[in-house]
């Protein structure tokens, strides 16, 4: 039996998932952070918004969720949604919901992601005030980590899959020009999979942190290579020392 065709992702979106009661504050904050304008609301319950940059294609969306604390998830824009979904299921994903032309799935560990039609997006948004939202970090319990690395690497074979800068990290980076990559992080304890957003802020993480705090973020913790903040909707995200233009680690 032939294997399902792995339709390549032509564009990527980072989804900001926040509780419905904090949807407006999340939209306002992330629009300010990314210097974008919020689109008209859409969806059966007006639960979706796109953050629209000037002179480029969008790569960030915000969703109001009815239960839980929210988090983040990636969307993969493909020309063949059916083929991409079939390949994901073959690799171990599970279907959560199917809609007219798009689908919601879960990875083997339970991380949500979506397969959606590509609408011709090609122009990546610029760096804004020293930072770029460019990464969805999936936090994985140790028992599921190896299988999750294999799943994401197999689902996206035209991406670069490589160990990260620390033993608990694995990077799945898209071809040049796509705006959002995946970081897989092995947790130190067994708990459900989750995801958060990361921004590349090098070389001046402190200046980006100060700007975010002026916009309403709260400081949580500082580590050697990243700083943890909490947005006005209560969700954690990270400012990393990666180069804001390239997304790569700073040169020594």
Residue frames relative to the residue before (quaternion, step in Angstrom):
aa qw qx qy qz dx dy dz
X 1.0000 0.0000 0.0000 0.0000 0.00 0.00 0.00
X 0.4312 -0.7104 0.4941 0.2554 3.57 -0.86 0.93
X 0.4891 -0.6573 0.4928 0.2931 3.54 -1.16 0.66
X 0.5694 -0.5832 0.4367 0.3807 3.63 -1.09 0.60
X 0.5142 -0.6420 0.4783 0.3077 3.55 -1.08 0.78
X 0.3018 -0.7572 0.5526 0.1736 3.57 -0.88 0.97
X 0.2281 -0.7989 0.5466 0.1046 3.54 -0.02 1.33
X 0.4069 -0.7361 0.4747 0.2592 3.62 -0.66 1.00
X 0.4734 -0.6311 0.5301 0.3107 3.54 -1.19 0.60
X 0.2475 -0.7907 0.5468 0.1205 3.58 -0.75 1.07
X 0.7772 0.0213 -0.0062 0.6288 3.60 1.28 -0.37
X 0.1904 -0.7808 0.5857 0.1055 3.56 -1.22 0.46
X 0.1569 -0.7578 0.6269 0.0894 3.52 -1.22 0.66
X 0.2599 -0.6937 0.6436 0.1924 3.53 -1.24 0.62
X 0.1987 -0.7869 0.5767 0.0934 3.55 -0.75 1.08
X 0.2474 -0.7299 0.6246 0.1260 3.55 -0.95 1.02
X 0.0773 -0.8118 0.5787 0.0028 3.60 -0.30 1.25
X 0.0844 0.8129 -0.5658 0.1091 3.57 -0.57 1.15
X 0.6140 -0.5558 0.3976 0.3950 3.63 -1.09 0.61
X 0.6243 -0.5919 0.3582 0.3628 3.56 -1.00 0.86
X 0.6575 0.5350 -0.3158 0.4262 3.58 1.00 -0.76
X 0.7407 0.3502 -0.2101 0.5335 3.60 1.24 -0.34
X 0.3209 0.7919 -0.4760 0.2080 3.56 1.28 0.21
X 0.6804 0.4975 -0.3074 0.4417 3.61 0.81 -0.93
X 0.6763 0.4766 -0.3099 0.4685 3.60 0.90 -0.85
X 0.6222 0.5289 -0.3442 0.4633 3.59 1.08 -0.66
X 0.6432 0.5186 -0.3223 0.4620 3.59 0.92 -0.87
X 0.6813 0.4971 -0.2985 0.4468 3.57 0.84 -0.97
X 0.6761 0.5005 -0.3013 0.4491 3.58 0.89 -0.90
X 0.7328 0.4278 -0.2601 0.4608 3.59 0.70 -1.02
X 0.5808 0.5390 -0.3818 0.4757 3.60 1.14 -0.42
X 0.6582 0.4963 -0.3093 0.4741 3.58 0.99 -0.80
X 0.6409 0.5368 -0.3195 0.4460 3.59 0.94 -0.91
X 0.7836 0.3400 -0.1581 0.4953 3.59 0.89 -0.97
X 0.3697 -0.7473 0.4707 0.2887 3.60 1.31 0.03
X 0.4424 0.6670 -0.4582 0.3866 3.53 0.81 1.11
X 0.3853 -0.6801 0.5658 0.2624 3.54 -1.35 0.16
X 0.4465 -0.6921 0.4954 0.2760 3.57 -0.95 0.82
X 0.4378 -0.6860 0.5199 0.2597 3.55 -0.98 0.87
X 0.6449 -0.4261 0.4259 0.4703 3.51 -1.34 -0.15
X 0.5069 -0.6401 0.4770 0.3252 3.57 -1.08 0.68
X 0.0307 -0.7856 0.6179 0.0107 3.55 -1.17 0.62
X 0.5331 0.5896 -0.4813 0.3694 3.53 -1.34 0.21
X 0.6808 -0.5095 0.3404 0.4013 3.55 -1.22 0.47
X 0.7833 0.2411 -0.1230 0.5597 3.57 1.10 -0.72
X 0.4983 -0.6634 0.4103 0.3785 3.58 1.22 0.50
X 0.3330 0.7986 -0.4344 0.2503 3.54 1.06 0.86
X 0.7123 0.4244 -0.2533 0.4984 3.62 1.24 -0.14
X 0.0555 0.7589 -0.6488 0.0125 3.53 -1.22 0.66
X 0.2682 -0.7343 0.6013 0.1652 3.54 -1.17 0.67
X 0.3122 -0.7288 0.5769 0.1965 3.57 -1.03 0.78
X 0.1908 -0.8479 0.4939 0.0282 3.53 -0.32 1.37
X 0.2280 -0.7764 0.5715 0.1360 3.60 -0.60 1.11
X 0.4868 -0.6346 0.5052 0.3242 3.55 -1.24 0.37
X 0.8597 0.1446 -0.1098 0.4773 3.55 -0.89 0.95
X 0.7357 0.3049 -0.2164 0.5648 3.58 1.20 0.40
X 0.5447 -0.5995 0.4656 0.3565 3.56 -1.31 0.04
X 0.5483 -0.6330 0.4414 0.3225 3.55 -1.08 0.76
X 0.0180 -0.7918 0.6097 0.0307 3.56 -1.23 0.55
X 0.6856 0.3869 -0.2779 0.5505 3.59 1.29 0.29
X 0.0075 -0.7767 0.6298 -0.0116 3.53 -1.00 0.91
X 0.2687 -0.7448 0.5913 0.1529 3.54 -1.26 0.50
X 0.0760 -0.7974 0.5986 0.0067 3.55 -0.99 0.92
X 0.3175 -0.7073 0.5980 0.2031 3.55 -1.06 0.83
X 0.1386 -0.7911 0.5927 0.0605 3.57 -0.78 1.05
X 0.4735 -0.7308 0.4339 0.2314 3.52 -1.01 0.89
X 0.7960 0.1353 -0.0890 0.5832 3.57 1.15 -0.40
X 0.7203 0.4091 -0.3157 0.4627 3.56 -1.22 0.42
X 0.6015 -0.5892 0.4251 0.3322 3.52 -1.37 -0.05
X 0.5522 -0.6119 0.4042 0.3967 3.57 1.24 -0.01
X 0.0263 0.7843 -0.6193 0.0246 3.55 -1.25 -0.38
X 0.4917 -0.6185 0.4927 0.3646 3.57 -0.80 -1.03
X 0.0360 0.7789 -0.6255 -0.0279 3.54 -1.30 0.28
X 0.4228 -0.6937 0.5125 0.2783 3.60 -1.17 0.43
X 0.2021 -0.7090 0.6570 0.1576 3.51 -1.33 0.51
X 0.1821 -0.7681 0.6065 0.0952 3.56 -1.02 0.86
X 0.2241 -0.7783 0.5782 0.0983 3.55 -0.66 1.18
X 0.0348 0.8155 -0.5697 0.0960 3.56 -0.61 1.18
X 0.5278 -0.6230 0.4745 0.3289 3.54 -1.25 0.41
X 0.7644 0.2404 -0.1258 0.5849 3.58 1.19 -0.57
X 0.1945 -0.8156 0.5360 0.0980 3.57 0.14 1.29
X 0.6557 0.5256 -0.3222 0.4358 3.57 0.87 -0.91
X 0.6703 0.4938 -0.2996 0.4659 3.58 0.96 -0.83
X 0.6420 0.5153 -0.3226 0.4671 3.57 1.00 -0.80
X 0.6519 0.5074 -0.3155 0.4670 3.58 0.93 -0.87
X 0.6474 0.5198 -0.3262 0.4520 3.60 0.91 -0.87
X 0.6558 0.4994 -0.3097 0.4740 3.59 0.99 -0.83
X 0.6407 0.5239 -0.3270 0.4562 3.60 1.00 -0.80
X 0.6579 0.4969 -0.3076 0.4750 3.58 0.95 -0.85
X 0.6391 0.5270 -0.3180 0.4612 3.56 1.01 -0.80
X 0.6909 0.4751 -0.2668 0.4751 3.58 1.12 -0.70
X 0.6951 -0.4957 0.2729 0.4434 3.59 1.25 -0.10
X 0.4668 0.6673 -0.4549 0.3605 3.59 1.26 0.11
X 0.2755 -0.7249 0.6033 0.1862 3.54 -1.35 0.25
X 0.4383 -0.6808 0.5181 0.2756 3.57 -1.07 0.72
X 0.2371 -0.7544 0.5984 0.1284 3.55 -0.99 0.93
X 0.7774 -0.1574 0.1459 0.5913 3.58 0.90 -0.95
X 0.1856 -0.7475 0.6246 0.1290 3.54 -1.19 0.61
X 0.1184 -0.7812 0.6123 0.0302 3.53 -1.04 0.88
X 0.6980 -0.4420 0.3405 0.4490 3.55 -1.27 -0.11
X 0.8600 0.0111 -0.0508 0.5077 3.56 -0.12 1.29
X 0.7853 0.1982 -0.1513 0.5666 3.62 1.19 0.02
X 0.2014 -0.7970 0.5650 0.0705 3.57 -1.23 0.44
X 0.2905 -0.7069 0.6203 0.1763 3.50 -1.30 0.60
X 0.0273 -0.8105 0.5842 -0.0323 3.57 -0.85 1.01
X 0.2665 -0.7130 0.6117 0.2153 3.53 -1.39 0.10
X 0.4693 -0.6368 0.5353 0.2961 3.53 -1.13 0.70
X 0.7092 -0.4451 0.3027 0.4552 3.64 -1.17 0.17
X 0.7016 0.4461 -0.2710 0.4851 3.61 1.05 -0.68
X 0.6327 -0.5742 0.3149 0.4134 3.58 1.28 -0.20
X 0.4633 0.6809 -0.4579 0.3347 3.62 1.21 0.12
X 0.4022 -0.7129 0.5260 0.2309 3.55 -0.89 0.98
X 0.1460 0.7368 -0.6586 0.0462 3.52 -1.28 0.59
X 0.2931 -0.7685 0.5492 0.1482 3.56 -1.22 0.45
X 0.2350 -0.7095 0.6453 0.1582 3.51 -1.30 0.60
X 0.0351 0.8155 -0.5686 0.1022 3.56 -0.57 1.20
X 0.6012 -0.5705 0.4011 0.3902 3.61 -1.16 0.40
X 0.4120 -0.6673 0.5648 0.2567 3.51 -1.21 0.67
X 0.1685 -0.8091 0.5598 0.0598 3.56 -0.82 1.04
X 0.7162 -0.4865 0.2536 0.4313 3.57 1.08 0.67
X 0.3545 0.7415 -0.5064 0.2607 3.61 1.18 0.26
X 0.0514 0.8182 -0.5683 0.0709 3.58 -0.90 0.94
X 0.7211 0.4588 -0.2440 0.4583 3.60 1.10 -0.63
X 0.3114 -0.7830 0.5176 0.1485 3.54 -0.47 1.26
X 0.5002 -0.6501 0.4690 0.3275 3.62 -0.95 0.76
X 0.5616 -0.6263 0.4424 0.3110 3.54 -1.20 0.60
X 0.5997 -0.4941 0.4744 0.4137 3.52 -1.38 0.09
X 0.1668 -0.7985 0.5756 0.0577 3.58 -0.91 0.95
X 0.8469 -0.1228 0.0527 0.5146 3.57 -0.68 1.15
X 0.7596 -0.4190 0.1975 0.4565 3.55 0.91 0.97
X 0.7548 0.3399 -0.2106 0.5201 3.61 1.18 0.10
X 0.0890 -0.7637 0.6362 0.0640 3.53 -1.32 0.40
X 0.3366 -0.7056 0.5857 0.2140 3.57 -0.85 1.00
X 0.1453 0.8461 -0.4850 0.1668 3.57 -0.23 1.26
X 0.7738 0.3344 -0.1675 0.5112 3.61 1.18 0.05
X 0.1742 -0.7092 0.6715 0.1254 3.51 -1.19 0.79
X 0.1678 -0.7943 0.5810 0.0582 3.56 -0.60 1.19
X 0.1715 -0.7879 0.5882 0.0619 3.56 -0.67 1.18
X 0.2170 -0.7959 0.5605 0.0724 3.55 -0.59 1.23
X 0.0872 -0.8567 0.5043 -0.0647 3.53 -0.35 1.37
X 0.4652 -0.6627 0.4996 0.3080 3.61 -0.93 0.81
X 0.6447 -0.5691 0.3325 0.3871 3.62 -1.02 0.71
X 0.6599 0.5400 -0.3238 0.4101 3.60 0.93 -0.81
X 0.7444 0.3920 -0.2095 0.4983 3.60 1.16 -0.53
X 0.4546 0.7504 -0.4211 0.2301 3.58 1.24 -0.30
X 0.6941 0.4818 -0.3030 0.4408 3.61 0.69 -0.98
X 0.6607 0.4988 -0.3072 0.4694 3.58 0.96 -0.84
X 0.6536 0.5108 -0.3193 0.4583 3.59 1.04 -0.72
X 0.6066 0.5306 -0.3493 0.4779 3.58 1.05 -0.70
X 0.6665 0.4970 -0.3019 0.4664 3.58 0.92 -0.90
X 0.6460 0.5334 -0.3277 0.4367 3.59 0.96 -0.82
X 0.7271 0.4339 -0.2661 0.4607 3.61 0.66 -1.05
X 0.6309 0.5218 -0.3375 0.4644 3.58 1.06 -0.68
X 0.6931 0.4704 -0.2755 0.4716 3.59 1.00 -0.78
X 0.6360 0.5401 -0.3277 0.4432 3.57 1.07 -0.72
X 0.7806 0.2531 -0.0949 0.5635 3.56 1.09 -0.80
X 0.0119 -0.8732 0.4869 0.0184 3.61 0.68 1.06
X 0.6616 0.4872 -0.3221 0.4703 3.61 1.16 -0.39
X 0.5532 0.5614 -0.4007 0.4672 3.58 1.31 0.10
X 0.4747 -0.6476 0.5100 0.3085 3.58 -1.29 0.28
X 0.1067 -0.7945 0.5975 0.0155 3.56 -0.62 1.19
X 0.1798 0.8011 -0.5420 0.1792 3.58 -0.54 1.15
X 0.5887 -0.5474 0.4401 0.4001 3.61 -1.18 0.42
X 0.4504 -0.6925 0.4981 0.2635 3.54 -1.13 0.67
X 0.7430 -0.4198 0.2979 0.4278 3.53 -1.34 -0.17
X 0.7416 0.2505 -0.1631 0.6005 3.57 1.27 -0.36
X 0.6488 -0.5622 0.3334 0.3897 3.63 -1.09 0.61
X 0.6965 0.4832 -0.2815 0.4497 3.60 1.09 -0.57
X 0.6618 0.4898 -0.3046 0.4788 3.60 1.26 0.08
X 0.0056 0.7459 -0.6656 -0.0244 3.53 -1.28 0.59
X 0.2438 -0.7902 0.5539 0.0969 3.56 -0.80 1.09
X 0.0562 -0.7363 0.6727 0.0467 3.54 -1.10 0.84
X 0.0359 -0.8503 0.5217 -0.0599 3.55 -0.05 1.40
X 0.4408 -0.7158 0.4765 0.2575 3.61 -0.91 0.89
X 0.6524 -0.4610 0.4005 0.4488 3.57 -1.29 0.08
X 0.6748 -0.4983 0.3387 0.4262 3.61 -1.16 0.45
X 0.7541 0.3929 -0.3011 0.4316 3.52 -1.07 0.85
X 0.6333 0.4881 -0.3478 0.4895 3.59 1.13 -0.47
X 0.4520 -0.7876 0.3655 0.2046 3.57 -0.76 1.03
X 0.7896 0.2817 -0.1323 0.5289 3.63 1.09 -0.50
X 0.1298 -0.7902 0.5966 0.0537 3.55 -0.86 0.99
X 0.4382 -0.6776 0.5311 0.2582 3.56 -1.37 0.15
X 0.0864 -0.7444 0.6589 0.0654 3.55 -1.07 0.85
X 0.1855 -0.7624 0.6129 0.0932 3.56 -0.87 1.01
X 0.0639 -0.8157 0.5747 -0.0175 3.57 -0.68 1.13
X 0.3085 -0.7467 0.5644 0.1697 3.55 -0.79 1.05
X 0.3480 -0.7472 0.5338 0.1888 3.55 -0.68 1.13
X 0.4987 -0.6542 0.4840 0.2984 3.53 -1.30 0.28
X 0.7583 0.2570 -0.1584 0.5777 3.56 1.30 0.06
X 0.5213 -0.6175 0.4867 0.3317 3.52 -1.29 0.38
X 0.3076 0.6994 -0.6032 0.2290 3.55 -0.64 1.20
X 0.6845 -0.5037 0.3040 0.4305 3.61 -1.13 0.40
X 0.5832 -0.5750 0.4486 0.3578 3.54 -1.18 0.64
X 0.0219 0.7716 -0.6351 0.0270 3.56 -1.16 0.67
X 0.2020 -0.7759 0.5818 0.1365 3.57 -1.26 0.06
X 0.0597 -0.7745 0.6289 0.0326 3.53 -1.23 0.58
X 0.5292 -0.6327 0.4770 0.3036 3.54 -1.32 0.26
X 0.1317 -0.7601 0.6310 0.0817 3.55 -1.21 0.68
X 0.1780 -0.7511 0.6248 0.1175 3.53 -1.20 0.64
X 0.3578 -0.6800 0.5944 0.2373 3.55 -1.14 0.71
X 0.0328 -0.8547 0.5143 -0.0631 3.56 -0.56 1.18
X 0.4284 0.7174 -0.4700 0.2842 3.59 1.19 0.09
X 0.5897 -0.1279 -0.7854 -0.1377 1.47 -2.17 1.20
X 0.7289 0.4449 -0.2402 0.4616 3.66 1.15 -0.18
X 0.1349 -0.8202 0.5540 0.0458 3.57 0.24 1.28
X 0.6316 0.5578 -0.3454 0.4131 3.59 0.96 -0.80
X 0.6554 0.4996 -0.3217 0.4662 3.60 0.96 -0.78
X 0.6416 0.5021 -0.3270 0.4789 3.58 1.01 -0.76
X 0.6243 0.5359 -0.3421 0.4540 3.58 0.97 -0.81
X 0.6564 0.5137 -0.3212 0.4495 3.60 0.86 -0.90
X 0.6457 0.5119 -0.3198 0.4678 3.59 0.97 -0.81
X 0.6697 0.5004 -0.3057 0.4557 3.58 0.87 -0.89
X 0.6458 0.5063 -0.3269 0.4687 3.57 1.01 -0.73
X 0.6161 0.5232 -0.3482 0.4747 3.59 1.06 -0.63
X 0.6858 0.4790 -0.2712 0.4761 3.59 1.12 -0.68
X 0.7013 -0.4935 0.2603 0.4437 3.60 1.26 -0.06
X 0.4927 0.6450 -0.4467 0.3763 3.61 1.22 0.05
X 0.2646 -0.7450 0.5904 0.1625 3.55 -1.29 0.44
X 0.4783 -0.6696 0.4978 0.2740 3.54 -1.01 0.88
X 0.1603 -0.7857 0.5926 0.0761 3.57 -1.06 0.87
X 0.7810 -0.2134 0.1915 0.5548 3.59 0.70 -1.04
X 0.2388 -0.7440 0.6058 0.1501 3.55 -1.26 0.56
X 0.0842 -0.7670 0.6358 0.0180 3.55 -1.00 0.95
X 0.7089 -0.4767 0.2823 0.4364 3.61 -1.16 0.31
X 0.8233 0.2329 -0.1025 0.5074 3.61 0.93 -0.79
X 0.7912 0.1505 -0.1181 0.5809 3.60 1.21 0.03
X 0.2529 -0.7349 0.6125 0.1441 3.53 -1.32 0.47
X 0.2833 -0.7661 0.5598 0.1397 3.55 -0.92 0.98
X 0.0366 -0.7804 0.6241 -0.0140 3.55 -0.91 1.02
X 0.2820 -0.7153 0.6067 0.2016 3.53 -1.35 0.21
X 0.3629 -0.7498 0.5080 0.2191 3.59 -0.72 1.03
X 0.7019 -0.4844 0.2989 0.4283 3.63 -1.19 0.26
X 0.6354 0.5089 -0.3340 0.4752 3.60 1.23 -0.32
X 0.6028 -0.6136 0.3321 0.3870 3.59 1.29 0.02
X 0.5861 0.6053 -0.3617 0.3990 3.60 1.25 -0.02
X 0.4620 -0.6780 0.5058 0.2663 3.53 -1.13 0.74
X 0.0930 0.7456 -0.6594 0.0233 3.53 -1.28 0.56
X 0.3519 -0.7630 0.5137 0.1737 3.58 -1.24 0.34
X 0.2514 -0.6879 0.6590 0.1710 3.49 -1.29 0.65
X 0.1146 -0.8201 0.5593 0.0374 3.58 -0.60 1.11
X 0.5425 -0.6439 0.4484 0.3001 3.53 -1.27 0.47
X 0.3751 0.7266 -0.4942 0.2952 3.60 1.23 0.23
X 0.6072 -0.5749 0.4073 0.3673 3.56 -1.15 0.65
X 0.4612 -0.7213 0.4456 0.2617 3.58 -0.72 1.06
X 0.6681 0.4919 -0.3087 0.4652 3.61 1.08 -0.57
X 0.8078 0.3087 -0.1326 0.4843 3.58 0.78 -1.04
X 0.3970 -0.7134 0.4814 0.3189 3.58 1.13 -0.58
X 0.5789 0.6087 -0.3635 0.4029 3.55 1.29 -0.13
X 0.6469 -0.5032 0.3944 0.4156 3.54 -1.30 0.17
X 0.5526 -0.6051 0.4437 0.3627 3.59 -1.08 0.59
X 0.5085 -0.6378 0.4795 0.3236 3.54 -1.11 0.66
X 0.5171 -0.6504 0.4641 0.3070 3.53 -1.03 0.84
